[in-house]
């Protein structure tokens, strides 16, 4: 993978990152233009990869994850303008993903040819990527809520925390993101069962990916249930959501990382 393309892709994320710190509450045309520039930058490398071979490696997975998170974030900002304030946490995370993808790009298999006679595979892939993007964004929102609550309880004037969304706004957004994540994850689990039966005539095989995604599904459902019944928030919610995020990280890019690099 060209070093120039990787550098260009990362560089196009920086203006939106700087804008998030300088004017986090801004929702004007300049802010949207920089977000669009970041999306274009995130598309450069994946499109170049797909133009030459099917991306099956961990680096490609990280790039697609970065793009999905950015697109979900843009859609969230369009519906909830206060979500622009989350950029100060989201863009550093995206830059880390981008740097990791660039560093691992030389290890990706460029000879892999994708073939599947079932169209369900595309539904499964899209639902998996969207679920990971939603739970990643939800984890960032929960972290923002936790930081704001800790600053409020400690009566400390933190300039970074002051740029984040209000606690009640973050709580509502976090719950909605979790609900959407669980619904799409359910779609991913069902399409996974269909594909498993299509390929092996067995409905369910308890491999690492199945166990981890099922655990994540149960954890997300448990968190949503507790939030609706008892209003669980703050540190406890962060721990549960981060655990679900960890399960999906191990199931999605983690399995690829182990299979491609460690084994």
Secondary structure, DSSP 8 states (H G I E B T S, - for coil): --HHHHHHHHHHHHHHHHHHHH-TT--SHHHHHHHHHHHHHHHHHHHHHHTTS---SHHHHHHHHHHHHHHHHHHHHHH-GGGGGGHHHHHHHHHHHHHHHHHHGGGS-SS-----S-THHHHHHHHHHHHHHHHHHHHHHHHHHHHHHHHHHTT---HHHHTS--HHHHHHHHHHHHHHHHHHHHHHHHHHHHHHHHHHS-S----HHHHHHHHHHHHHHHHHHHHHHH---HHHHHHHHHHHHHHHHIIIIIHHHIIIII-
